Amino acid sequence: MDFILSYNNNELVMPFPVIPNDGIQVTSGQSNEVFDGVNHQLQSLGTMDLRGFELSSIFPNRAYSWARPGASPDGWAYVRTIEAARKRRIPFRAIYLDNGGQEIFNMPVSIDSFEYAPDKAGDVAYTLKCTEYRFANQPVADLPELGAAAGSTQGQAAKTDSQQQASAGDGYTKRYTSTDAVMMARVMFLEARGIKSKTEIACIGWTILNRVDAGYGSIQKCITAPNQFAYRASAPTTSDYGYDLIALATDVLDRWSREKAGQAAVGRVLPKGYLWYAGDGKHNYFRNKYKGGTRWNYSLPSPYES
């Protein structure tokens, strides 16, 4: 299981190092009212209450072998980062994934209480209490089902705060879920070990999306298709050169979403016809046919520094 806390549309993404064995329990109430009828009591169904959850665990101050992939071994860095973001008064996004990488919940939250102290082992013990945060400018009920438009099996998944803003007025709808971005990031890690070029790594994401556009299925179906892409739910999301691969995958998915909305020159780095690639341990070579074909020469302008 993985728990990820981020803020400000992935300005910073924090995979938590340790998840309790019994998981995270979400409370979800409803403001129903009971009133007296002529012969008996009746009930009216009210609006849904804000969901909430509590998480108690540790932030390790050393590199334990059992810590979740992508987590930092600097426990106090988590504390400093969370406290600094709370002072900025911006909501967080909490994502909870099961062992298969599927979303259990994905919602913007406020941190109502954050208690922490060093434990006897020198790590940071903490308790985090969170409440769902609802954006007042765009009710979720008014948004289209984004995943269904892309053929995603996660059509009912909660939208990220950036998805809500994009649907409200940026001229396009983000056609993916945060789970799609995390899964794509894990593929990028496994398929691009030792590769320094962000452009080359981004091409892996575009290969996945080219297959979606070619009718192979949803993003997640393409990623998990047998004998196609390397994918593991526990794979790290930071590259060998320290790149935040969730941020890179999100960037690719945003550009693809803009392209699907009819925008031109979005920063695509791999043409649509390129659905396959093979590697030699140093680079991946992208091609437009299963066997043979033309090898991609990176002639499109890249939005990345490398």
C-alpha positions in Angstrom: 0.0 0.0 0.0 1.1 3.5 -0.7 0.1 6.9 0.7 1.2 10.0 -1.1 0.7 13.6 0.0 1.2 16.5 -2.4 0.3 20.1 -2.8 -0.2 22.9 -5.3 -0.7 20.6 -8.3 2.4 18.4 -7.6 4.7 21.3 -6.7 6.0 18.8 -4.2 5.0 15.1 -4.0 5.8 13.1 -0.8 5.5 9.3 -0.8 5.1 8.3 2.9 7.7 5.7 4.0 5.6 3.5 6.3 1.9 2.6 6.1 0.2 0.9 9.1 -0.5 -2.8 8.5 -4.2 -2.2 9.1 -4.3 0.5 6.5 -6.1 3.9 6.6 -9.8 4.0 7.5 -11.9 6.8 6.1 -15.0 8.2 7.9 -17.8 9.2 5.6 -21.0 10.6 7.2 -24.2 12.1 5.9 -26.3 14.9 7.4 -29.6 13.0 7.6 -32.4 14.4 9.7 -35.2 12.5 11.6 -38.5 14.3 12.1 -42.0 13.3 13.5 -44.6 12.4 10.9 -48.3 11.9 11.6 -48.0 8.3 12.6 -44.3 7.7 13.0 -40.9 9.1 12.5 -39.6 9.9 9.1 -36.1 10.7 7.8 -34.8 13.1 5.2 -31.5 12.4 3.4 -29.1 15.3 3.7 -25.8 16.2 2.0 -22.7 14.2 2.4 -20.4 15.3 5.2 -16.7 15.9 4.6 -14.7 12.7 4.7 -11.8 12.3 7.1 -9.1 10.0 8.2 -6.3 9.7 10.7 -2.8 8.2 10.1 -0.3 7.3 12.8 3.1 6.0 11.8 6.8 7.1 11.7 9.0 9.1 9.4 12.3 7.1 9.6 15.6 9.0 10.0 17.6 6.3 8.3 17.3 4.2 5.1 15.3 1.2 6.2 15.0 -1.7 3.7 11.2 -1.9 4.3 10.5 1.8 3.7 8.2 2.4 0.7 9.9 3.2 -2.7 10.5 6.9 -3.3 10.4 7.9 0.4 13.0 10.1 2.0 15.2 8.8 4.9 15.1 12.2 6.4 12.1 12.1 8.8 12.3 15.7 9.9 12.2 16.8 6.2 8.6 15.6 6.1 7.8 17.6 9.2 9.4 20.8 7.9 7.7 20.4 4.5 4.2 19.7 5.9 4.4 22.6 8.4 5.7 25.0 5.8 2.8 24.1 3.5 0.3 24.5 6.3 1.5 28.0 6.9 0.9 28.9 3.3 -2.7 27.8 3.9 -3.0 25.7 0.7 -4.8 22.4 0.6 -3.0 19.1 0.2 -3.9 16.1 -2.0 -4.0 12.7 -0.3 -3.8 9.6 -2.5 -4.1 6.1 -1.0 -3.2 3.1 -3.2 -3.7 -0.6 -2.6 -1.0 -3.2 -3.3 -1.9 -3.3 -7.0 -1.6 0.4 -7.5 -5.3 1.1 -7.6 -6.8 4.1 -5.9 -8.6 3.6 -2.6 -9.1 7.3 -2.2 -7.9 10.4 -3.9 -9.0 13.7 -2.4 -7.9 17.2 -1.5 -7.6 17.6 2.3 -6.8 20.0 5.0 -4.5 18.9 7.8 -6.4 19.7 11.0 -3.9 18.2 13.4 -0.3 17.2 13.1 1.4 15.8 16.2 5.0 14.6 16.1 8.0 13.7 18.4 11.2 11.7 18.2 10.8 8.1 19.3 13.2 5.8 21.1 14.7 4.6 17.8 15.5 8.2 16.7 12.8 8.3 14.1 9.8 10.7 14.1 6.5 9.3 15.4 3.5 11.3 14.2 -0.3 11.4 14.0 -1.9 13.2 11.1 -5.6 14.1 11.1 -7.1 15.2 7.7 -10.5 16.4 6.5 -11.7 16.5 3.0 -11.3 19.9 1.4 -14.0 21.0 -1.2 -13.2 23.6 -3.7 -15.9 26.3 -3.7 -15.3 27.5 -7.2 -16.2 24.3 -9.0 -18.4 21.6 -7.6 -17.3 18.1 -8.5 -20.8 17.1 -9.5 -20.7 19.6 -12.3 -17.6 18.0 -13.9 -17.7 15.5 -16.7 -16.5 11.9 -16.2 -13.0 12.3 -17.4 -11.8 8.7 -17.3 -14.8 7.4 -19.4 -13.9 9.8 -22.2 -10.4 8.2 -22.4 -11.7 4.7 -22.0 -10.3 4.4 -18.5 -11.4 1.8 -16.0 -11.1 4.6 -13.4 -13.9 6.7 -14.9 -15.4 7.3 -11.5 -12.2 8.2 -9.8 -11.9 11.5 -8.0 -10.4 14.4 -9.9 -7.3 16.2 -8.8 -7.5 19.9 -7.9 -5.7 20.7 -11.2 -8.3 18.7 -13.1 -11.1 20.8 -11.5 -9.3 24.1 -12.5 -8.6 22.9 -16.0 -12.3 21.9 -16.5 -13.4 25.2 -15.1 -11.6 27.4 -17.6 -8.3 26.4 -19.1 -9.9 25.3 -22.4 -9.3 21.6 -21.9 -10.2 18.7 -19.7 -7.5 16.5 -18.1 -8.2 13.0 -19.3 -6.5 11.0 -16.7 -6.4 10.3 -13.0 -3.6 10.6 -10.5 -3.4 6.8 -10.5 -2.6 6.9 -14.2 0.2 9.4 -13.5 1.7 7.3 -10.7 1.5 4.1 -12.8 3.1 5.8 -15.8 5.9 7.1 -13.5 6.6 3.6 -12.3 6.9 2.4 -15.9 9.2 5.3 -16.7 11.5 4.2 -13.8 11.6 0.6 -14.8 12.0 1.2 -18.5 14.6 4.0 -18.3 17.2 2.9 -15.8 20.4 4.9 -16.2 18.9 7.2 -18.9 19.6 10.9 -18.2 17.5 12.5 -21.0 14.1 13.7 -19.8 13.0 13.8 -23.4 13.8 10.1 -23.9 12.1 9.2 -20.7 9.0 11.3 -21.7 8.9 9.2 -24.9 7.9 6.2 -22.8 4.9 8.0 -21.6 4.0 9.1 -25.1 4.3 5.5 -26.3 1.7 4.5 -23.8 -0.6 7.3 -24.9 0.0 6.5 -28.6 -1.4 3.0 -27.8 -4.4 4.5 -26.0 -5.1 6.7 -29.1 -4.6 3.6 -31.4 -7.4 1.8 -29.5 -5.4 -0.6 -27.3 -7.5 0.4 -24.3 -7.3 2.7 -21.3 -4.0 4.1 -19.9 -4.0 1.5 -17.1 -4.9 -1.3 -19.5 -2.0 -0.4 -21.8 0.4 -0.2 -18.9 -0.6 -3.6 -17.4 -1.0 -5.5 -20.7 1.0 -8.8 -20.5 4.5 -8.8 -21.9 4.4 -5.1 -23.0 5.7 -2.5 -20.5 7.6 -3.2 -17.3 5.3 -2.2 -14.4 5.5 -2.9 -10.7 3.2 -1.3 -8.1 6.2 -1.0 -5.7 8.6 0.6 -8.3 10.2 3.9 -7.3 9.0 7.2 -8.8 12.3 9.0 -8.7 14.7 8.4 -11.6 18.4 7.3 -11.3 19.2 11.0 -11.9 16.8 12.3 -9.3 14.0 13.4 -11.6 10.5 13.4 -10.1 8.8 10.9 -12.5 5.3 11.6 -11.2 5.8 15.3 -12.2 7.2 14.2 -15.6 4.3 11.8 -16.2 1.8 14.4 -15.2 3.4 16.9 -17.6 3.1 14.4 -20.5 -0.5 13.6 -19.6 -1.3 17.3 -19.4 0.2 17.9 -22.9 -1.7 14.9 -24.2 -5.0 16.2 -22.7 -4.4 19.6 -24.4 -3.8 17.8 -27.7 -7.0 15.8 -27.3 -8.8 19.1 -26.8 -7.6 20.4 -30.2 -4.6 22.5 -29.0 -1.6 22.6 -31.3 2.1 22.5 -30.5 1.6 21.1 -27.0 5.1 19.8 -26.6 4.7 16.2 -27.9 8.2 14.6 -28.2 7.1 11.4 -30.1 4.9 11.2 -33.1 1.6 9.3 -32.9 2.6 6.3 -35.0 5.4 5.2 -32.7 3.9 2.4 -30.5 7.0 0.3 -29.9 10.6 0.6 -28.6 13.5 -1.6 -27.6 16.6 -0.8 -25.4 20.2 -1.8 -25.3 20.9 -1.0 -21.6 21.8 2.6 -22.4 19.0 4.0 -24.5 15.5 3.1 -25.8 14.9 3.2 -29.5 11.4 4.1 -30.6 9.9 2.8 -33.8 6.7 3.0 -35.8 6.4 -0.7 -36.6 6.4 -3.8 -34.4 9.3 -5.2 -36.5 11.5 -2.9 -38.5 10.1 0.5 -39.3 11.6 3.9 -38.8 13.6 4.7 -35.7 12.7 8.0 -34.1 15.3 10.7 -34.4 14.1 13.2 -31.8 13.5 15.9 -34.4 10.5 17.5 -32.6 11.2 20.5 -30.3 11.4 19.3 -26.7 10.0 21.3 -23.8 12.6 19.7 -21.5 16.2 20.8 -20.8 17.7 17.5 -21.6 
